[in-house]
Amino acid sequence: RAYNFNAGPAAIPLEVLQQAQAEFIDYDGAGMALMEMSHRSATYEKVNQEAQDLLRELMNIPDNYKILFLQGGASTQFAMIPMNFLSEGKVGAYVDTGAWAGKAIKEAKTVGEAVIAASSKEDSYMRVPQASEIVVPENAAYVHVTSNETIGGVQYKAFPELGNVPLIADMSSDILSRPVDVSKFGLIYAGAQKNLGPSGVTVVIVREDLIAESPKSIPTMLRYDTHAKANSLYNTPPSFAVYMVGLVLKWIKAKGGLAEVERYNLNKTKLIYDVIDESNGFYEGCANKEDRSPMNITFRIQGKNEELEKKFVKESEAAGFVGLKGHRDVGGLRASTYNAVPLESCEALAKFMKEFQARNA
Ligand code: PLP
């Protein structure tokens, strides 16, 4: 297996792939693959329910929250959130932490009024704004934060407490990487393709009272109440992706749950951050230390030396590493170390980075 540091779609645990392979052609003795089955069958209903139940158990999701499996990626949530929640006179308040927050804001503005409640733009998005900086307008329907900026490599370690306004979080790139107190949120959403499984399904965890009735004016598929009432079976769901998410959740449970996953992740990323911090400035981390992400490690070489960065990418590929080139919008280097990236891959990367420095410093 390659040392896969892709940002998304990203690594899936080998054991999960092996189990999916074993039951790929004949699922549960049915004489057909799961993806060939009716989504109205008892077999698929069980897959759908088990994935929800396991997510509820692992994230300790209270009973008054619905779990939805939707399509359209996290990008569709950028529009669905304002469509469902911005009633007459209300605004969406957004914390601008970088590229993904920016996309959420831009999309919200196509639907209604979105205001920037705080921004770290002046600090080149190297940090996340704290609660004391966030100004919530009186008519805010919600405050939106991006829990982990996949491109910039910053993460909220503790979420801002903002009173009664529902907090909405895009957790696409760090869901299930650590325990979070779901009861502090109105809505959490995440595309599956980083920590949850393959692309094709988007998970939404939402407080029931917020979605009791979506505005009549919005199309059926874009209303939360449609999917909540139908237990995510209103139309044909991405059944294979949901099944894969279920397998990933079982894998996380077998690992010991989210506290254990977090511990493992922090050990993994420490290996790489230590190389950066001890490199005498050869490697430079992009994010401020206190906010840097354990999921996306962004760094540069010798004051943005693009030639050396290109060389790093080329040589890393020859050595079996995949996905270390930074996002095209910001350049530099990035190692995405999601749950399924094993410790051994991070050990190998730390070793490669030290050797690269020794050859090129
Ligand atoms: N939000 C964050 C933080 C992301 O990292 C991504 C994708 O990388 C998205 C949103 C967009 O997700 P999707 O491609 O599922 O629409």
Boltz pocket constraint, residues with backbone or C-beta under 6 A from the ligand:
constraints:
  - pocket:
      binder: B
      contacts: [[A, 7], [A, 8], [A, 72], [A, 73], [A, 74], [A, 75], [A, 76], [A, 100], [A, 146], [A, 148], [A, 149], [A, 150], [A, 151], [A, 170], [A, 171], [A, 172], [A, 173], [A, 191], [A, 192]]
      max_distance: 6.0
